[in-house]
Each structure stands twice: as structure tokens, then as C-alpha cells.
Amino acid sequence: TKPIFNKQKLLTIHNLHTYHTISETFSILKYRTPISLFSLFQLSHRKDTLTITPHPDCKYIHNSSKLWNAARSRFDVFDFSKSHGSIKSGVKNLLFQNQCIGDNINWIDKNIAFE
């Protein structure tokens, strides 16, 4: 399946999950809506866009905080003035580059890693 995904420029389900988690987390933090979700995140007092990663018991918030913190570092998001589109395209391009690593047939762990 790897050649089909790469030829058609499709992201795997793992990469789609990462893409949408980062995209939605950015929207929640930037626009502070919905407030019910925004209130679950704890932003750093020193760095405006850094989230403090909670205990792993809060699965969604823990995972989305980890992914968001990796994305904000990778794309130099120091405030929320960046557009949603630029974050989405940067994340998608990085995920697709990682997905193409390795040989053309076999999937490897690095294909679904967000680094």
C-alpha cells in the first residue's frame, strides 16, 4: 500500500490523526474556543504558545499537548499570529516527507513519527 499512498500523496490514518490533532489544538488555543476544551489546556506563563503537558491520565489533552509542543518548536510558533493554513500545510508537508522515508514497499516506524 505504501506506493499507492505516496503516489496519490495520501496520508496514512496515523498521520491523519496527528495532522488533525495538531490542527485542532492550534485552533482551540488560538481562538480559545470551545471554552470547555480550552480550559483543559494549561499554557505556560513564560512562553505564550507552550502547553504544560498534563499527567497521561488525560489521554487527549496529554497527547495533543505533546504533539502541539513539538509542532510549535518545529514551526517557530512564538505567538498565535500565524495563520491556521500555514500551520496545516507545514504539518502536512512534514508528515508526508516522513511517510516517504525508507524503501518504497515497507512501512517503518519513522513513517508515522512526528519529528
C-alpha positions as protocol buffer text, in pm:
chain_id: "A"
residue {
  index: 1
  type: THR
  ca { x: 0 y: 0 z: 0 }
}
residue {
  index: 2
  type: LYS
  ca { x: 292 y: 238 z: 56 }
}
residue {
  index: 3
  type: PRO
  ca { x: 347 y: 307 z: -317 }
}
residue {
  index: 4
  type: ILE
  ca { x: -22 y: 398 z: -360 }
}
residue {
  index: 5
  type: PHE
  ca { x: -22 y: 634 z: -61 }
}
residue {
  index: 6
  type: ASN
  ca { x: 295 y: 808 z: -179 }
}
residue {
  index: 7
  type: LYS
  ca { x: 192 y: 827 z: -546 }
}
residue {
  index: 8
  type: GLN
  ca { x: -150 y: 974 z: -460 }
}
residue {
  index: 9
  type: LYS
  ca { x: 3 y: 1191 z: -182 }
}
residue {
  index: 10
  type: LEU
  ca { x: -233 y: 1045 z: 78 }
}
residue {
  index: 11
  type: LEU
  ca { x: -154 y: 1047 z: 448 }
}
residue {
  index: 12
  type: THR
  ca { x: -193 y: 725 z: 648 }
}
residue {
  index: 13
  type: ILE
  ca { x: -458 y: 709 z: 917 }
}
residue {
  index: 14
  type: HIS
  ca { x: -184 y: 754 z: 1182 }
}
residue {
  index: 15
  type: ASN
  ca { x: -58 y: 1067 z: 1010 }
}
residue {
  index: 16
  type: LEU
  ca { x: -412 y: 1198 z: 957 }
}
residue {
  index: 17
  type: HIS
  ca { x: -472 y: 1163 z: 1330 }
}
residue {
  index: 18
  type: THR
  ca { x: -154 y: 1360 z: 1406 }
}
residue {
  index: 19
  type: TYR
  ca { x: -241 y: 1623 z: 1143 }
}
residue {
  index: 20
  type: HIS
  ca { x: -593 y: 1681 z: 1275 }
}
residue {
  index: 21
  type: THR
  ca { x: -487 y: 1675 z: 1640 }
}
residue {
  index: 22
  type: ILE
  ca { x: -227 y: 1948 z: 1584 }
}
residue {
  index: 23
  type: SER
  ca { x: -462 y: 2149 z: 1362 }
}
residue {
  index: 24
  type: GLU
  ca { x: -749 y: 2137 z: 1609 }
}
residue {
  index: 25
  type: THR
  ca { x: -523 y: 2207 z: 1907 }
}
residue {
  index: 26
  type: PHE
  ca { x: -389 y: 2516 z: 1732 }
}
residue {
  index: 27
  type: SER
  ca { x: -745 y: 2637 z: 1668 }
}
residue {
  index: 28
  type: ILE
  ca { x: -851 y: 2573 z: 2027 }
}
residue {
  index: 29
  type: LEU
  ca { x: -550 y: 2758 z: 2167 }
}
residue {
  index: 30
  type: LYS
  ca { x: -558 y: 3046 z: 1919 }
}
residue {
  index: 31
  type: TYR
  ca { x: -929 y: 3123 z: 1932 }
}
residue {
  index: 32
  type: ARG
  ca { x: -986 y: 2994 z: 2286 }
}
residue {
  index: 33
  type: THR
  ca { x: -1299 y: 2812 z: 2173 }
}
residue {
  index: 34
  type: PRO
  ca { x: -1469 y: 2593 z: 2260 }
}
residue {
  index: 35
  type: ILE
  ca { x: -1402 y: 2716 z: 2610 }
}
residue {
  index: 36
  type: SER
  ca { x: -1480 y: 2372 z: 2754 }
}
residue {
  index: 37
  type: LEU
  ca { x: -1178 y: 2229 z: 2569 }
}
residue {
  index: 38
  type: PHE
  ca { x: -957 y: 2535 z: 2603 }
}
residue {
  index: 39
  type: SER
  ca { x: -996 y: 2526 z: 2981 }
}
residue {
  index: 40
  type: LEU
  ca { x: -843 y: 2176 z: 2987 }
}
residue {
  index: 41
  type: PHE
  ca { x: -512 y: 2307 z: 2850 }
}
residue {
  index: 42
  type: GLN
  ca { x: -263 y: 2484 z: 3072 }
}
residue {
  index: 43
  type: LEU
  ca { x: -50 y: 2742 z: 2891 }
}
residue {
  index: 44
  type: SER
  ca { x: 294 y: 2833 z: 3017 }
}
residue {
  index: 45
  type: HIS
  ca { x: 335 y: 3173 z: 3181 }
}
residue {
  index: 46
  type: ARG
  ca { x: 682 y: 3217 z: 3027 }
}
residue {
  index: 47
  type: LYS
  ca { x: 610 y: 3107 z: 2669 }
}
residue {
  index: 48
  type: ASP
  ca { x: 271 y: 3206 z: 2531 }
}
residue {
  index: 49
  type: THR
  ca { x: 224 y: 2910 z: 2297 }
}
residue {
  index: 50
  type: LEU
  ca { x: 374 y: 2633 z: 2511 }
}
residue {
  index: 51
  type: THR
  ca { x: 131 y: 2399 z: 2681 }
}
residue {
  index: 52
  type: ILE
  ca { x: 218 y: 2228 z: 3006 }
}
residue {
  index: 53
  type: THR
  ca { x: 174 y: 1857 z: 2944 }
}
residue {
  index: 54
  type: PRO
  ca { x: -64 y: 1704 z: 3198 }
}
residue {
  index: 55
  type: HIS
  ca { x: -46 y: 1358 z: 3352 }
}
residue {
  index: 56
  type: PRO
  ca { x: -108 y: 1080 z: 3097 }
}
residue {
  index: 57
  type: ASP
  ca { x: -443 y: 1003 z: 3261 }
}
residue {
  index: 58
  type: CYS
  ca { x: -595 y: 1281 z: 3047 }
}
residue {
  index: 59
  type: LYS
  ca { x: -525 y: 1098 z: 2721 }
}
residue {
  index: 60
  type: TYR
  ca { x: -649 y: 1353 z: 2465 }
}
residue {
  index: 61
  type: ILE
  ca { x: -505 y: 1658 z: 2640 }
}
residue {
  index: 62
  type: HIS
  ca { x: -177 y: 1480 z: 2713 }
}
residue {
  index: 63
  type: ASN
  ca { x: -130 y: 1361 z: 2353 }
}
residue {
  index: 64
  type: SER
  ca { x: -244 y: 1684 z: 2193 }
}
residue {
  index: 65
  type: SER
  ca { x: -19 y: 1889 z: 2425 }
}
residue {
  index: 66
  type: LYS
  ca { x: 281 y: 1674 z: 2334 }
}
residue {
  index: 67
  type: LEU
  ca { x: 210 y: 1699 z: 1962 }
}
residue {
  index: 68
  type: TRP
  ca { x: 138 y: 2072 z: 1982 }
}
residue {
  index: 69
  type: ASN
  ca { x: 461 y: 2144 z: 2173 }
}
residue {
  index: 70
  type: ALA
  ca { x: 659 y: 1951 z: 1911 }
}
residue {
  index: 71
  type: ALA
  ca { x: 484 y: 2141 z: 1629 }
}
residue {
  index: 72
  type: ARG
  ca { x: 529 y: 2485 z: 1788 }
}
residue {
  index: 73
  type: SER
  ca { x: 902 y: 2417 z: 1825 }
}
residue {
  index: 74
  type: ARG
  ca { x: 935 y: 2280 z: 1472 }
}
residue {
  index: 75
  type: PHE
  ca { x: 749 y: 2571 z: 1308 }
}
residue {
  index: 76
  type: ASP
  ca { x: 868 y: 2852 z: 1541 }
}
residue {
  index: 77
  type: VAL
  ca { x: 523 y: 2944 z: 1671 }
}
residue {
  index: 78
  type: PHE
  ca { x: 605 y: 3204 z: 1936 }
}
residue {
  index: 79
  type: ASP
  ca { x: 262 y: 3368 z: 1930 }
}
residue {
  index: 80
  type: PHE
  ca { x: -73 y: 3289 z: 1776 }
}
residue {
  index: 81
  type: SER
  ca { x: -43 y: 3537 z: 1487 }
}
residue {
  index: 82
  type: LYS
  ca { x: 43 y: 3263 z: 1236 }
}
residue {
  index: 83
  type: SER
  ca { x: -240 y: 3158 z: 1010 }
}
residue {
  index: 84
  type: HIS
  ca { x: -417 y: 2829 z: 1054 }
}
residue {
  index: 85
  type: GLY
  ca { x: -338 y: 2744 z: 690 }
}
residue {
  index: 86
  type: SER
  ca { x: 37 y: 2786 z: 735 }
}
residue {
  index: 87
  type: ILE
  ca { x: 37 y: 2552 z: 1035 }
}
residue {
  index: 88
  type: LYS
  ca { x: -173 y: 2295 z: 849 }
}
residue {
  index: 89
  type: SER
  ca { x: 41 y: 2298 z: 535 }
}
residue {
  index: 90
  type: GLY
  ca { x: 365 y: 2280 z: 735 }
}
residue {
  index: 91
  type: VAL
  ca { x: 241 y: 1984 z: 937 }
}
residue {
  index: 92
  type: LYS
  ca { x: 107 y: 1806 z: 629 }
}
residue {
  index: 93
  type: ASN
  ca { x: 432 y: 1854 z: 436 }
}
residue {
  index: 94
  type: LEU
  ca { x: 642 y: 1727 z: 727 }
}
residue {
  index: 95
  type: LEU
  ca { x: 420 y: 1423 z: 779 }
}
residue {
  index: 96
  type: PHE
  ca { x: 428 y: 1339 z: 409 }
}
residue {
  index: 97
  type: GLN
  ca { x: 809 y: 1372 z: 399 }
}
residue {
  index: 98
  type: ASN
  ca { x: 836 y: 1133 z: 694 }
}
residue {
  index: 99
  type: GLN
  ca { x: 591 y: 897 z: 530 }
}
residue {
  index: 100
  type: CYS
  ca { x: 818 y: 869 z: 224 }
}
residue {
  index: 101
  type: ILE
  ca { x: 1129 y: 774 z: 426 }
}
residue {
  index: 102
  type: GLY
  ca { x: 1270 y: 426 z: 371 }
}
residue {
  index: 103
  type: ASP
  ca { x: 1210 y: 188 z: 84 }
}
residue {
  index: 104
  type: ASN
  ca { x: 911 y: 213 z: -144 }
}
residue {
  index: 105
  type: ILE
  ca { x: 735 y: -101 z: -20 }
}
residue {
  index: 106
  type: ASN
  ca { x: 766 y: -148 z: 356 }
}
residue {
  index: 107
  type: TRP
  ca { x: 637 y: 81 z: 628 }
}
residue {
  index: 108
  type: ILE
  ca { x: 871 y: 171 z: 914 }
}
residue {
  index: 109
  type: ASP
  ca { x: 809 y: 346 z: 1247 }
}
residue {
  index: 110
  type: LYS
  ca { x: 965 y: 667 z: 1116 }
}
residue {
  index: 111
  type: ASN
  ca { x: 689 y: 687 z: 851 }
}
residue {
  index: 112
  type: ILE
  ca { x: 435 y: 779 z: 1120 }
}
residue {
  index: 113
  type: ALA
  ca { x: 661 y: 975 z: 1356 }
}
residue {
  index: 114
  type: PHE
  ca { x: 617 y: 1348 z: 1403 }
}
residue {
  index: 115
  type: GLU
  ca { x: 967 y: 1489 z: 1445 }
}
